[in-house]
Amino acid sequence: MSKFNDIQLNKRMVIALMQDCHANIQKAECNVYAFLENPVGVGDHPNIMETIQGQLDVISQNKDRLNVLESTFHEF
């Protein structure tokens, strides 16, 4: 049995939400770097700036969620 299964459900949910935020941030950062490094190779995104802004919004939204989780549910 994994160590994760020994943790209370409410704490597991908070951990899972935080991990999801971290993963979403990392994915969006990778996308931004890909667009910045090779904008020509992304043919299905005709408006690169708008696409990058969308990924920055994903980063911002998930950082905000992390802040809420850490400040509100720190006891878990």
C-alpha positions in Angstrom: 0.0 0.0 0.0 1.4 3.4 -0.9 2.2 6.1 1.7 -0.3 8.4 -0.1 -3.2 6.0 0.9 -2.4 6.6 4.6 -3.1 10.3 4.4 -6.6 11.6 5.2 -8.9 12.2 2.2 -9.2 15.9 2.7 -5.4 16.3 2.8 -5.0 14.1 -0.3 -7.5 16.3 -2.2 -5.6 19.4 -1.3 -2.3 17.7 -2.4 -3.9 16.6 -5.6 -5.2 20.1 -6.4 -1.8 21.6 -5.7 0.0 19.0 -7.9 -2.5 19.7 -10.7 -1.7 23.4 -10.4 2.0 22.7 -10.6 1.5 20.5 -13.6 -0.6 23.0 -15.4 2.0 25.7 -14.8 4.8 23.5 -16.1 2.8 22.6 -19.2 2.0 26.2 -20.0 5.6 27.3 -19.4 6.8 24.7 -21.8 4.3 25.9 -24.4 5.4 29.5 -24.0 9.1 28.5 -24.4 8.2 26.5 -27.5 6.3 29.4 -29.0 9.2 31.8 -28.2 12.0 29.5 -29.4 10.3 28.4 -32.6 7.2 30.5 -33.6 7.5 29.5 -37.2 7.0 25.9 -36.4 3.6 26.4 -34.9 1.5 26.6 -38.0 -1.9 25.8 -36.3 -1.6 29.0 -34.2 -1.8 32.0 -36.6 -1.8 34.5 -33.8 1.2 33.6 -31.7 0.9 36.6 -29.3 -2.7 35.7 -28.5 -1.7 32.0 -27.9 1.2 33.0 -25.6 -1.2 35.3 -23.7 -3.6 32.4 -23.2 -0.7 30.3 -21.8 0.3 33.2 -19.5 -3.3 33.3 -18.3 -3.1 29.6 -17.5 0.1 30.2 -15.5 -1.5 33.2 -13.6 -4.7 31.3 -12.9 -2.9 28.3 -11.5 -0.5 30.4 -9.4 -3.5 32.2 -7.9 -5.1 28.8 -7.1 -1.9 27.7 -5.5 -1.9 30.8 -3.3 -5.5 30.2 -2.2 -4.8 26.6 -1.5 -1.6 27.4 0.5 -3.1 30.3 2.5 -6.6 28.9 3.1 -6.0 25.2 3.5 -2.5 25.2 5.0 -3.7 23.2 7.9 -4.2 20.2 5.7 
